[in-house]
Amino acid sequence: MPLINLPSEFPGIRSLFMYRPETAAPLNHLVQTLLHDPHPSLSAGERELIATYVSSLNTCKYCTTIHGAIAKHQLGNNAEIVSSVIADPETAPVSDKLKALLNIAAKVQSGGKNVTPDDVERARNTGASDIDIHDTVLIAAAFCMYNRYVDGLATWQPDNDELYDKMGEQRAREGYLTPPPKVTDMNLTETI
């Protein structure tokens, strides 16, 4: 049960964005830039994996599940990569560069000062550029904030894989600046 009166037709952060559009706009623009807009060397799917992994470390069910669904759609409908990264990035079927960046993201999640020169050197040795490292740190830091925003107000986080998959497909296709559909308008076969 949300701790404040939020629109019940939208789960997670979307209910918060509908509640307070003034704060939603800059937050949506940030996530659009970080995860969806073109990037010099990281795919949208790779950036979504970073967000998913940090959200899983923060035990934010909504953000882990929705960004995992977006990543799945960005990565050719491959749910296995998402679950492998959540379970153990070092053994996941991703590039050594992404493994090194996920390591940096985990360090940021546990505390920004935990990132070491060795972590950065490892990433560089796998082909990561300074912008890759910068954006990984910013994604991880931003998702610590987003996760705490979602969980700090106890937003509704449904148990419905079909719902997350449909929302994830929409975000993968459209990005973060379009309005979300109401859950009741999504024609789900599973119940909410």
N, C-alpha and C positions, 0 to 999 in steps of 0.2 A: 504494500500500500504506500503510495507516494506520501512524503512528509508535508507537501504543500498541495494545493488544489491544481492539478495539471490536467490538460485535455486527455481524456481516456481513449481517444481514437488513435493515439500515436504512442509507440513504445519508446523507451530509452531516451536518448538525447533529443530525439525529434519532438517529444512532448515538451521538453524544456525550451526548445527553439520556438515552438508554437506559442508557448506561454510568454516568452520575452523576445520578440523579434528584434528589438534594438541590440541585444547582446548576441543574438543568433547570427546576424549579418557578418560581423568580423570573424566570428568563429568558423562559420561556413566558408568564408573566403580563405582563411588560413588553411583549412583542411583541403579545400579545392586546390590550392597552390601546392601544398605538400604531397598530396596523394594522387591527384587526378591530372593536373595540367602536364604538358610535356616536360620532360626532364632530360638533361644532357646524357645521362648514362644509366639511370635506374628506371626500370619499367614501372608502370602503375601497379602491376601485380607484386613486384618486389617491395615497393613502398607500402602497399597494403599489408604484406606479410610482416613488415617491421611493426606497423600499428597493431596488427593482430597479436604478435608475440608479446609486445609490451602490455597490451590489455590482458593477455592471459596471465602474465606475471603479476599484474595488479588484481587478478581474480575478478575482473569486471565482465560478467557474463554477456551483457548486451553488446559491448564494444568488441569483445573477442568473437562473438558469434556473427555479428553483422559484418565486421571487417574481414573475418574469415570467409564469409559468403562472397563479399566483393572480390577478395583476392582469388577465390576459386574461379569466378567468372572472368577475371582479368587474365588468369593463367590457363585459359583453354578448358574451363570446366573441370579442373583437376583438384578435387578435394583432398587427395592423398598428400599433396605437397603441404597444404595448410595444416593438416593434422600432424604430419611429420615435423614441421617446424615448431608447432606448439609442444610436442612431446620432447624433442631434442634437436635443436638446430644443427648441432655438430654432426649428426648422422642423417639429417634430412637430405633429400635429393635436390639440393640447391648448390649454386656456385660457391667456391671458396671465398670469393669476395663477399657474397651475401652472408655467409657464415660469420666472417669477421665483422661485418656491419651489425649483425644480430647480437654478437658478443658485446659490441659497443652499446647497443640499445639496452641490453640487459644491465650493463654497468650504470647507464644513466638512470634507468628505472630504480635501481637500488640507492642511487645518490650520485649526483653529477660529478662530484670530486672523485668518484671511483674509476673514471676513465683514465687510463695510464698512457704514457708515451708508447709503451710496448703494444697496447691495444691498437693505437693509431698506426704504428709501424706495421703490425700484422695486416691491417686493412690495406695500407699502401702497397705492401708486398704482394697482395692478391689483385692489384689493379684498381683499388678504390682511389678516386680523386678527392681533393679537399672538399669539393661541393658534395660528394657522396657522404663523406664523414660529417660535414656540417649538417646536411639535411637529415641524416640518421639521428644525430643528437637532437635536432629540433623536433623531428617526428616523435621520438621517445619522450622528450620533455612535454610536448603538447598532449600526447596521449595519457601521460600521468595526470594532467589537468582534466582532460575530457573524461577519463575514467572516474576521477574523484567527483566530478560534476554529476555524472550519471548516478553513481552510487551514493553520493553524499545527500541526495534528495530522494533516495529510494525509489527511483523511477520504475515503472512497470517494465519487466523484462520477461516476456512470454516464453513458454516452452513449446515452440512450434517451429520445427526445421523448415517447413514449407514457407512460412511467413518470412523468415530470415533469408531464405534463398530468393524469394521474389523481390524483397527489398534490396538484397545484394545485387541482383541482376540489374535492377533499375539504376542503382548508384554506379555500378561498373559502366553502364551505357551512358548515363546522363551526367555523371559527376555529382557534386554536392550542392549546386545552386538552384536546383529545381525543387518545387514543393513536394513533400511526400504524400502519397495517397493515404486516406484513412484506412485503417486495418479492416474496417467493415466493408470497404469497397474493393477488396483485393481478391475476391472469389477463391477462397481457400477451401481445399477439401478436408483438411484437418480442422478441428475446433481449436479455438484460442484458449 
